[in-house]
Amino acid sequence: MRRRRAAVAAGFCASFLLGSVLNVLFAPGSEPPRPGQSPGPSPAPGPGRRGGRGELARQIRARYEEVQRYSRGGPGPGAGRPERRRLMDLAPGGPGLQRPRPPRARPLPDGAPGWPPAPGPGSPGPGPRLGCAALRNVSGAQYLGSGYTKAVYRVRLPGGAAVALKAVDFSGHDLGSCVREFGARRGCYRLAAHKLLKEMVLLERLRHPNVLQLYGYCYQDSEDIPDTLTTITELGAPVEMIQLLQTSWEDRFRFVLVDGELKVTDLDDARVEETPCTGNADCILEFPARNFTLPCSAQGWCEAMNEKRNLYNAYRFFFTYLLPHSAPPSLRPLLDSIVNATGELSWGVDETLAQLEKVLHLYRSGQYLQNSTAGSQAEYQRLPDSAISQDDYRCWPSYHHGGCLLSVFNLAEAVDICENHAQCQAFVVTNQTTWTGRQLVFFKTGWSHVVPDPSKTTYVRASG
């Protein structure tokens, strides 16, 4: 149950985390250093700057301690820790303010235990985690976008696999605003890079089918800053609402989008701790349309604030548009109750999960069809081991853009769909199934081109 809750929570996080595009800086360089090396950023800001050396050091230390908190207790089962000393070394002179030392390269160990697999040709496969050596002969570098802190490129590795490279955006808002305030470019880089390091730690520990895979990382000198950090991750595609609305309700109920799987991709701003508070007035969830006030616990934390924020974002970005739209009519009342309850924050993750699983059970078991399929007035002739090669028409939503390909629970539902399509005169049952186990069926305008096919069965409307 905990794993299922974690998966649902990850999906909810995606409602706002996937809005940020992945990011990266690409440049080949040296391999990660030996533990204990600790080059740092530039000296303290010069006269006339609004910030100060002490305040920048305090912010760097705070981010460092956050990364340390996520690293404590050991990584996930069998996981190895990445080499983080270049960004996480805190010398007594202040975090990230010590004089740089000459970099020394060392190769990454092969087959580090527990790390996600390195990508092979076309798709991830077994192998050691990736380092700087993997980036020396990449091709097809393509800028994809940037966010508040990071930028991303798509590159193709020598073996043919495409990956995303993510790093601090040197022209981004996060680094730029820090430099304007403190005047210390290297220190500001270190401050921003700790967010990338935090994401790397979280990706390492939260390995899950619905969390982006971390393949490796590389330190290199770039733009007069030593030891800039680049992470190498699985390449995905942003969730597009128009694209989702054009898919079948069944796929929208699941969501998508790395090889058909929804992935949480952007974790540098994710947080585990609840918001501290002294009273309920400190626990206000603010959204464009409305606000919510949550209780402040006796321990001084806003109760379930992260959970409620994620649920409401899931409601306003996904549930409202994707759950009821083109759903089976008999499931609409239950789906409407899910939308309304999450919109009012009257349910938590556990209740929302239970109701979503109820919908899935009704759909997968075919119980949603009770009293919804009327008896057919037409008869259909069965033609085994055959298919119809042409006679297509388009319907919506279809799994095939050039024809009408829908999923059905059983033969009765296929007949019912054909009876409700004015163009339909025949249908072809395939041996392909969807993620819920439903069969895919082509609906046709006629049967003028029947061809042999041992994997399909054709049904044609009887004359008369």
N, C-alpha and C positions, 0 to 999 in steps of 0.2 A: 504493500500500500504506500509506503514511504517513497518508493521509486516512482510509482505512478503519480503521486502528488508532486514530486520533484519535476517530472516531465510536464505536468500541466502548468506548474509555476514557471517553468522555462518558456512554455508557449505564451503565457501571459506577459512575461518580461519582453518577449519579442515584439509585442504591440507597440512598445516605444523604443526598445533597443535597436530593432532592425531599421528604424527610421534613419539612423546614422550610417553613412557609408563607410566601408573599411578603408584603411589608409596605409601609406608606406612611402619610404624613401629608398631608392634602389641605388646602391653603389657597391662594387666588390671591395673587400678590405681584408684585414687580418682576422684570424680566428679569435674566439674568446680568450682572455688572459688567464694566467694562473691565479688561483685564489690568493688574495692579499694585495694584489695590485689595486691602486685607488687613485687614478687621475681624477681631477676635479675641474670645475668651471673657472671662469675668469675671476680676477680680483674684485673687491668690493666696488660698488657704484661710485662714480665720481661726483663732484659737487653739483648741486642744482637738481638732483634726482629726488623725487618725493619719497621713495622707499629707502630702506636702509639694509645694511648687511645682516644685522641681527634678525630682522623680520623675514628676509628671504631664507636665512638659515632655519628659522622656526618653521616656515612652511615646508621646506624640504624635509626637515626632520619629521613633521607630522605625516607627510605622505610615505616616508620611509617606514614609520611605525605602522601605518595602515597595511603596507605590503607585508611587513613582518607578521602582523596578526593573521593575515590570510595564509601565510606560510606555516604557521604553527601547527603542531600536532601531526606533522608529516603529511605528505601528499596522499593522493588516493591509493588504492591497492596496488602495490608494486611499482609505484611511480618513482622516477628519478628526478632530482631537483636540477633545474638549469643553473648555469654558472652566473651569479648575479652580482659579484663583488664590485664590478666597475661602477654600478649605480648605487649600490647599497652600503658601501663602505663609509662609515661615519668616523672620521678621525677627530681627535680632541679639538682641533682647531676650528671645527664647525662643519656641518654636513655639506659636502661638495665644494668646500672652499680651499682645499689643500692644493699644493702645487702638483701638476701632472707629472707622472713618471713616464719614461719611454715605454711604449707598448711592446710586449713580447707575445708572440703567437704560439698557440699550441693547438693541435688538432682535436676535434671533438671525439670522444670515445665512440667506437662503433657499437651499435646495438645497446644503447643505454637502456637499462631495464625499465619497463613500464611506460615508455614514451609512446605517443601515437605513431603509427607507421609513417615512414617517409613515402611520398607519392612515387609510383612507378609510371610507366607509359600509360597515359590516358586516365588513370585512376589511382587512388592510394593503394599501396601494397606494402608488404613487409620490408624492413630495412632499418638502418640507423637513422637517428634524427638528423636533420639537415643543418648545415652550417654555412660559413662564408664560401667554402669551396663550391657549393652547389650553385652559387650565384655568379660564378665567373664566366659562364658560357651560356647564360640565358638568352632567349630571343623573344621578339615580339613584345617588348615592354610597352605597356599602354596605361596611361593615367586614367583612373576610374573616378576619382573624386576625393574630397576632403571634408573633414568635420571641424569641430572646435579645436581639437588637439592634433589629430593625425591626418595623414594623406595615404592613399592606396594606389598601387600599381598592380596590373595583371602581367605576369611574365610566364614564359614557357620554359621549363627546365630541359636540359639536354636529352633526357629520356622521353620527352614529349608531354609530360603532365603540366597543366596550367595551375599556378598557385597565386595567392595574393601576398604581396609584401607590404608590411605596415610599419610606419615610423612616425616620429614627431614631424609635423608640417612646419618647416622653417619660416614660411610666410603665413602661418595660421594665426588665429585670434589668440589662442592660449599663450604661445611663445611671444607674440608681438606685444600683447598688453603687459606681460611681465617685464619685458625689456624696457618698455616705456616707463614703467614705474620704478624699476630697480637699476636699470642700466647695466646689468651683468648678464651678458648673453649666455655664457657657459653655465652660470648658476641657474638661469631661467630654463635652459635646455634640460638640466638635471631635474628641475621641478616638474617639467612637462613629461619627461621620459619616465618618471616614476609611475605615471598613469599607464603608460604602455607596459611597464614591468608588472604592475598590478594585474593588468589584463592577462599577461602571459602566465602569471601564477594561477589565476582563476581558471584559465583554459586548461592548464595542466592538471588541476585538481577536480574540475567539474566535467570530466570526460563523460560524454553522454551522446547518444545518437542525435539528439536535438541541440547540441552545443557544437559550435565550430571547432574543428580539429586544429591543434597546434602542431606543426611539423618540425619547427626548429627556430633558430635565431642566429644573428650575426652581429658582431661589433665591428665598426669601421670608423676611420676618421673621415669627417665630411664637413665642408664649409668652415674650416678653421676650428672645429670642435672635435676633440678626440673622443673616441669610443662611443659614437652614436649607435643606438640600438635599432635593429631591424628584426621584426618577427616574420616568420614564414608560416602561412596558414592556408587552410582549405579555401578554395575560391567559390563564392556563391553569387547569387543575384538578388537584388533588392526585391522585397515584396511590392508588387504593383497592384493597386486596388482594381483597376480596369481588367487586368489579366485574371485576377481571382474571380471577378464577377462573370467572366466569360467561361469559367470552368463549371463542371457539374456540381450540384449541391453536395454530392458525396465527397468530392475532392476538397471542396471548400470547408466542409465539416472537419476534414483532417488538416487543412492548410498545406502550404508547400514551401522551401524552394531550392535546396541543393539536391539535384537528382530526385526531385519530388518530395524532399523532406524539409520541413521548416527547421531553421537553424537560428539559435541566438548567436549573434556575431560580434556584438560590441559591448565589452564588459568593463571598459576602463572607468566608467562612471557608475557601475553597479555597486551596491552596498548591502552588507548583511546586517549591520547594526540598525536598530530602530532610532528614531529621532529623540534626543533627550528633551525633557520638558519639566517645568515646574507646575504647570496647570493645563487645563484643557485648551486654553487660549493659545498655547504653543503647538497644538496638534491640529492645525487647520490644513486640510488638503484643498489646494486651489486648482481649479480647472477653468477653461474659458467660459463654460456655460453655467457652472455652479461650484459651490464650495461645500466641504463637509468638515465637521468638527468631531474628532475622535477623542476618546478618554485618555487621560494621562495616568499611568499606573502608579501605584505606591512606590515602585522602584525608580520612578522618574523617567519612564520611556513611553512614547506614544504607542498605544497598543495597536498592533497589526497594521501600522501605517504603510510599510512596504507592500504588504499583501493587498491592502485596499487600493493603493495607488495603481498597482499592476492590474487588479481586477477592473477598475474603472477605465483604465486605458484600453484594456482588452474589449470592454463594452463599447467605448466610443469609436475605436479604430476598426474592430473586427466584428464583434457580435451583432451590432446594430445593422450592418450592411450584409454580412455573409451568412448568418444563421437562418433567418426566415426566408431570404430571397430564393424563390423557386424550390422551396422545400416541399416534400410530400404533404398534401393538405392535412392529413390526419395527425401530423407531427407539429403543425403550426402552433396549437395552444401551448404545448410544452416548451417549444422554442421561444414563444413570446414571454412565457413566465421566466425563462432564463435571462432574456434580454432585460426585462423589467427589474428583476431582482438584482442583477449586477449593476444596472443603471442607478439603483437606489442604495447600493452597497448594503443590502439587507442580508446577503449571503457572503460567506467566506469561501476560501478555496475548496474546502472539503465538501460543502454542500453543492457548489457549482460543479465540481468533479462528479459527484454522485448523480446529478441531474443530466449532465452530458453523457455519462455512461448509460443512463436509462434510455436516452434517445438512441444511442448506438445499439443497445440491445433490441429495441423495438424495430429498428431498421434492419439490422443484421438477421434477426429471426423471422422477419416477414410479418410480424404481428401488426405492423402499421397498415397492412393491406386489408385487415378485417373490415368488412362492410364497405370497402372502398372500390372494389372491382366488381362491376356488374356483370351478370352472365352474358356471354357473347351471343349475338344473334346469327353470326356467320360461322361457317365451318372452314377449317384449314386442312389441306392435304399435306402430309408429311413426306418429304423427299430426303431420305438419309444419304450421308456421304456426298453432299452436294452444296454448292454455293451459287450466288447470283453475282456475276462479275461486273454488271453495269446497273442501270435502272436506279441510280441513287437520287436522293433528294436531301436537302439540308433541313435540319431541325435544331432546336436550341433547348438546353445545352447539349452538345454532342462531343464525344471523345474523338471524333474525326471531323476535321474542318470541311472535307469535301463531301460528306455524307451524313447520314443519321445513325450514329452508333451510341446506344444507350445501355445502361446496366439494368438487369431485371432480377427479381428474386426467384421467379419460377415462370413456367410457360404461360400460366394464366395472366400474369402481369404483362408479358410480351404481347399476348393477344389483345389485352385491354388497351395498351399503348397504340397498337396498330389500328384498332377500331376508332381511336380518338384522333388519328391523323388522317385527314381527308385524302392525302396522296398515297397512303400505304395500301399496298395490295399483297405484300409478302414480307417475310422477315427471315433472317439467317442467324441461327444460334451458333455461336463460336464456342471453342473450348477454353477461351481466355476469361479470366476472372479479375475483379477489382480487389482492392485491399480488404474489403469486407466479405469477399467470397462470392459476390454477385456475378452472374454471367453477362458477358457483353454480347449484344445483339444488333445486327445491321437491319434497318427497316428500309424497304424498297418500294418503288412505284409499280413494279411488275416483275415478271420472271422470263423475259425474252432471252436472257443469256445465262441459262443454268449450266454450270460446269462441274465436273467431278472434284470433290474435295473431301478426303476422309476425316478431316478435323471439324467439319461443320455439318449442320442439318438445316434444311430449308423447309419453310412452311409457306404455302401459297393459298390464297383465298379461293375456296371452291366456287365454281360458277353457279349462277342460279339463285 
